[in-house]
Amino acid sequence: MGQALYRKYRSKALSEIIGQEHITETLDKALKSGRISHAYLFTGPRGVGKTSIARILAHEINNIPYQDDRMHIDIIEIDAASNNGVEDIRDLREKVAVAPSSAKYKVYIIDEVHMLSKAAFNALLKTLEEPPAHVVFILATTDAHKLPATVISRTQRYSFKPVSQAKVVDHLRHIASAENITAEDAALELLATHGDGSFRDSISMLDQASSQGGALTLAAVQLLLGIPPSEGIQAVLQAVQAHNAPLVAQKLNGLYDQGFQAAAIAKVISQTLRTQLLAGNSALAGTQLMPLLTRLLEVAPSHDAERLLEIILLESAGTSAVPGRAAPAVTQPVQPKATATKPASQAVAPRPEPSSAAAESQPAAITPVMDVVKLAPAHKTVAPKVAPAATASVVDAELWPAVLTALKQKYNTLYGVVRMAVPTFSGKELELAFGFAFHQKRLSDPKNKKILADIIYELSGQAVHITCVVRKDTPVAAVTPVATSKPTAPSDISAINDIFGGGEII
């Protein structure tokens, strides 16, 4: 059976440790001067050399050569994750009293020491503070904040840091050369980036990628790690920049069909936008870029990451036009208002100009309704719209912005779905056409349809029957809600709450 590369190339001396010079130099000077502590604590992220240095130090203290993974009888490694009970520590306390068999010191390496129970820590404290003269403890952990302060105060603490990407790439290149692996620099850089400062993780991924045979290319590493190709990500961003929501959904679904996960897509989009922003050549305006970056952070922990990412990108493509610049025209089919060409029975009577006295006592047909929406407090019910007797249909497209405004004030999450619809009014019938089945399915829920119907009734006094349909050629609705007298969010970042309603579930 072959040996894993991270074990094969594990450092065997302090001088071979890369990226932790502030620790290796201090320990080397202490060894040369003979100043050996009774307890050491190594803290830091995974895969940066804590266990390797602990083993090297244990051998150096005893002047024992460290050539392979075979441990000396007087060097004992304990995994605290599986030996974390008080009985395990009591057994250790009994054994530390026994002198070493052949070495100068008996060294106990306790890995993942933060996993010990509270009772186990209490049992270890006295022995850790005043161990026999022939015993040295080396504790290692990735979560130092979980250790009791009483334990930390009894040790010499050394804090490890993540290794720089450049050093990881150089080390990967050295291993690839020694193993006769042909690898592109871009592929090694991607492995180092994905390793997130961990030598062990980066080398393990190199080992896995090299097992496929042939040259190690950037595309092969991307496929192995499930990272979407840059061409696909750029296509999505270009569609967002062009405010072409149907194209955004098409490109995003193409990535899903290739097997890429929404969390990975969101991460690469964030990295791409950040790189462009730092380079000063971002394709998106600041008012569009920063909210998008903020919302992308919500994708990975979401229970429905694919749908959330789709909504975020569609929202960014549909509403975030650059201030001062006209967004690409999006045609919205709206039922034309009644004109003289319609039958007399269906013609809408002209709205007379109200006198000052009438304006104070009676609301107008449509426009004053919107004014009421603007000025009325959120907790009050807006007065119903009075239907003219000669009008067959009192609900028309002119009311739609007011409906969106009222919906946004009370149901932010539902508003994010309804605003994607193209409305068509016909008498007491309202048809909402969506370009995507996801939105149609959400609004077809009886609870959500009732919410929308109730709001229309509050504004118009007319009960309507709502039908939701899917038409692939439906453009993104260009209707925007009526502006309120107060800003609905303190900043661009809080626009997330406008879309998702602070956690409300549809």
N, C-alpha and C positions, 0 to 999 in steps of 0.2 A: 504494500500500500504506500502510495506516495505521501510525502510530507507537505503539509500546507506551507505556502511561501512565507506567511507571517511568522511561522515557527522556525522555518529554515533560516531566515535572516534576522532572527531575534538577536539583539546586541548581547555580547558576552563580556563587555568591559565598559567602565564609565566613559572612556574616551570614544566609544562607538555610539553613544547616545546622541541623537540629533535633536536640536531645538530646545534642550533643557540645560544649557550651559550654566545658568545661574545656580542650578542645583548640583550638577556633577562636579563643578569646580569647588564648591563649598565642601561637599562630602570628601573629595579627594584630599583637600588640605587637612580635614579633620582626621582622616585615616593616617596620613603621613605623620601627623603630630601625636597620634595615639589617643586622641580625645573622642572616646566612644560613648555615646549616650545610651541610657538604659531603654529608651523608647523613642521611636520616630513615627511621625504621621505624614503620609503622602496623600495629598488631595488634588483633585483636578479632573478634567473630562476623560472619557474613555479613550483607550488606544494611544496614549501619549508617552507611555513608558514607566508607569508607576510600578507595576509588578516586575518588569525587567530590572529596574534599578533596585528594587527590594531584594531580588535574588542575587544580583551582583554584589550589593552591599553585604548580604549575609555571608557570601563566600569571601569577600575581601576582609571582613572582620576576622575571619578564622584562617586567613592566608591559604585558602583552598582554591585550586584552579576551577574555573567554571567554563567547561567546554561543551556541555550538552545539557539536555533536559533531565538527566538523572540527578536527583536531589540527595544530598548527604544525610546520613541518619540523624545528625544533630541540627538539621535545618528542616523545620516542620511548617508546612503550609496548611492553613485552616480556611475553609470557605465559610464565612459567617452567614451566608445566605441559607445554608443547609445545616449549620451547627450553631444556631442562635439562641438556644435555650440555656437556662441557668445551670442545668445539670452538665452541659458541655463545658461551661466555664469552670465549674467546680472540679471537673475531671482534669482540666488544664492546670488548675492551681495545685493539684496533687502532684502532677508530673513535673512542674517546673522545679520542684525541690530536688529532683534527681539530677545529679551532675551529668555533663555531656560525656558521651562514650569515648570520643577520640579528639574532638575539636576543643578549642579554647572556650568558645561560647555556644550555648544552646540558643538558637534564634527561632522565634515564632513569628511567621508572616501571616497576619490575619487580613484576608482580602474582603472587600465590601463590609467593613466593620460596622457601618451604619445599620446593618440588618440585625444586629444583636438586640435582644429584648431589653427592656428597662431593668429587669431583675438581673439579667446577664451582665449588663454594664455595672450595676452595683456590686456584683460579685467580683468583677475584674478590677475595680478601682484600687483597692489596697495593694494587690499584687502588681498592678501597673505602676503605682507610685514608688513602691519599695520592693522590687523583685530581687531574687538572689543575685549575687555578684556575677554568676556565670550565665545569666539570662538577658537576652535583648529582644524587645518587641518591635516589630515593624508593622504598623497599621496602614491600610490603604483603603480609600473610599472615593467614590464619585460624588457623594452628597455630604459634604462636611457640615452643612447646616443642620443635619439630623443628629449630629454627635452631641452628647452632653458637654457643657463647658468644663465640667470637672475632668473629663477624659482629655480634652484638648490641652488643658493647662498642665497635664502631666507628661506631655510629649514635646519633642522638637518638631515643629510643623514645617513642611516644605510644600509650597503651592506650585503645581505644574500648570502650564499654559498650553493652549492649542498651538500646534506647529503651523508655521506660515505655509501658504500654498506653494511658494517657490521651493522651499526645502522638501516638501512632500513630493513635488514633481521631480526634483533631482534624484531623490531616493528611488522613486518608481522607475526612472530612466536607468539607474544603476542596476536594479534588479532585472529589468527587462533585458538589458545587455548581457548580464550574467546568465540568464535563462534562454538566450537566443530568441527572444520575442521581438518581432518587428512591430513597432508601435508609433503612431503619429503623435507629435507633440500635443496636438489639440485633444487627442483621445486621453493622454495622460493628464492633461490639465482638467478635463472633465471628471476623471476619476478622483483627482485630488479635491476638486470642488465638492463633489458628492460625498467625499469622505469627511468633510467638515472638520478638518484639522486633526483627524485621527489616522495615525500610521497604520494601525491594524485594519481598520475598515478599508482604507485605500488599497492596501496590499491584497486584502482578501478579494476585492472587486477585480484587481488586476489578475489574480489567480483564476477567478471565474471566467473573465473575458478571454484569457489566453487559452483556456481549455477548448474553445471553439475551433482553434486551428487557424492558420493563415495570419495575414497581417491584421494588426489591431487598429481599426479605423475609427474615426469619430462617429460615423453612422452606426457601426457595430456596437459601440459603447452606449450610444443613445438608445438603441433598440434593447440592449441588455438591461439597462436601468429603467426602462419605461419612460424615457424623457422625450417629449414631442419634438420633431424636427423644427429647426428655426424657420424653414420655409412655411410650414403650416401656421406657426405662431404669427409670422409677419402677415400672412394672408388675413388672419382674424383681426389684427390690429389695423390693417389698411381698411377693412370693412367698417370697423368702429370709427376710424377717422373720417370716412366718407358718409357716415350716418346712414349706412345701408343695413338696416336690421335684418332683412331676409337673408342677405349674404353672410352676415355674422352667424346666424343660426346654421346656414348651410356649411360653412367652413368648420364651425364647432362640431357639428354632427359628423363631419368627415373625420375629425380627430378621434371622436368617440368610436366610430366604426373601425378605426385602426387599432383599437384596444387601449388607448391612452386614458388614464384616469383624470377626473376633473381636478383633483388636488395637484397633480403633476402639471397639468396645463396652466392652472392659476399661478403656480410657483414660477414657471418659466415666463409667463406673461409679466409677472411682477419683476423678475430679474431683467427682462428685456427693457421694460419701461424705465427701471432704475438706471440701467446702463446708458440708455439714451438721454435721460435727464442729466446725469453727471457729465456726459459728453457734450451737452448743450445742443443736441440735435433731435429733441423729442418731436415725434410726429403729432402728438396730441397737445392741445393747449393746457395751460395750468389749471384752468377751471374744470377741465375734463379729466386731467391726469391724476391729480391728488385724490379726488373722491374715488376714482376707479382703483387706485392703489390701496386705499383704505378698505374698500369693500372686498377686494380679493382676499384679504386676510380672513374673511369669514367662511371661505369655501372649504378649507381642509377639515375643520371640526363639524361641518354641517352634516345632518343625517341624510340629506338629499343633495349632495354636492353638485351633481350634474345639472339639476334644474336651477339651483341657486346661481351657479356660474352663468347659465344661459340668461337668467333674468338680469343679472348685473351687467353683462355685456350688451344686452338689448336695450336696457335703460340708458347706458352710456352712449350707445349709438343713436338712440332716438331723441334724446333731450339735451345733450351737452353741446350745443352749438357754441362757437366762439363768440363772445360779446363783440358787437360792432360789425360782425360779418354775417351775411345771410347764409343760413344753412341750406343744403341742397333741398330743392323743392320736393315735397312729398304730397302727392295728390290724394285727397280724401274724398271718396264719393259720398256726398251729402244730398239728401232729398231736397230738391229745390223748393223754395217757399211758394206758397200759393200765389198765382198771378191771375190776370183777367182771362187767360186762355182756359182756365179750369171751369167746369160747370158751375153755374151760379150757386147751386146748393152747397158746394164745397169751398167757395171763395171765402177768403179770410177778410173780414171787415177791416177797413183802414183804421189805424189807431189814432184817435183824435188827440190833439195837443191839450193836455189838462191845464185847467186854470190853476192859479195859486191856491184857491180855496179847495178845489177838488183834489189837488196834489196832497194836501194835508189830510184829507179825510178818506181817500180811496187809493189803494195801490194800483199801478198800471199793470199792463198785461204781462210783459216778459222782463224788460230791462229793470224795472224796480225790484223784481224778484231777485235779480243778481245783486242789486244794491243791498237788499235785506241780508243776503248771504254774506256780503262783505262786512256789514256792521253788526249783525246779530251775534251775541256771545255764543260760544260753542255749545253750551248746555241748554240753550233755548231752542224751541222748535220754530222753524221758519213758517210764516203764515202761508197757507195754501194759495196757489195762484187761482184767480177767479176766471172761470171759463166763459168766454163770450157765447151767448146763446146761438148765434148764427154760425159758429165754427164747429165743423164736424170733428176736427182733430185739434185739440188744444196742446198736445205734446209734439214738439217739432225739434229740428236740429239746433235751433237757436238756444234751446234750454240746456243743451249738452254740457257746455263749459260750467254752468252753475251746478249741474249734477256732479261733475268731477270735483268741483271745489268742496261741496258738502261731503262727498265721499272721502276726500283726502283729510278733512278735519276730524272725521270720526273713525274711519277704517283705512289706515294707511296701507296695510298689506293688500287689501282688496282693491284699493285704488291703483296699485302698481300693476294689477292684471287688467282692470277695466279700461285703463287708459290706452291699452294696446288694441282696443276694439274699434271698428268702424261702424257707427250706428246708422240705422235706416229706420225712420219713423213712418208708420202708415196707420192712421187712425189710432186705435188702441193697441196696436201691435208695434213692438220694438225688436228689430233684428240686430244682433251684434255679431259682426263677422270678424274672425280672428285668422291670422296667418299661420298659427301653430296650434296643434291639438292640445298641447299642455294648457294654454290659457283657456281654451274653450271648455276643457274638462273641469278646470277649477271653478269657472263661473257657472257651469251647469249644475253645480251643487245647489240643491233647493234652498239651503240656508243663505248662501251668497246671493242667489237670485232674489230672495225675499228682501234682503238688505237693500239691494239696488232699487227694487220696485217701491219700497217704502219711502226712500229718499225722493224718487220721482213724484210720488204722491204728495209728499210734503211741499214740494216746490210748485206743483201744477194743480193739485187737487184732482188729478186724473189717474185712475188705476190702469196700468198697462200690462200686457202679457209679453214676457221676454223670451226670445228664442236665440240660442247660441249656435252658430255654425262655423265651419272651418272652410276657408277658401285660400288655397296656396298662393294665389296672386294678390291677396289682400295686402296693401301697403300699410306701413306703420301709421297709426292715427296722428294727425298733426294738431288735433285740438288740445289746447292747454287750459288749465283751470283758471277761473277768475282770480286775480290777485287779491289777497286779503289785506286788511288795513295794517296788520302786524306780520312780520316775517314768521314763517312757520318753523324755521330752524335757525339757531344762532350762527351756524357756519356751514360751509360746504360739506364738511365731514358728517354732520348730523343729518344730511340728506339720506343716509342709510335708514334712519328711523322712518322717513317718509315712505320708503319703499317697503320695509318689512314690519313696520308698525310696532317696534319695540318688543318683538317676540310673539305677536299675535299669530295664531295658526289659522290658515284658511281651511 
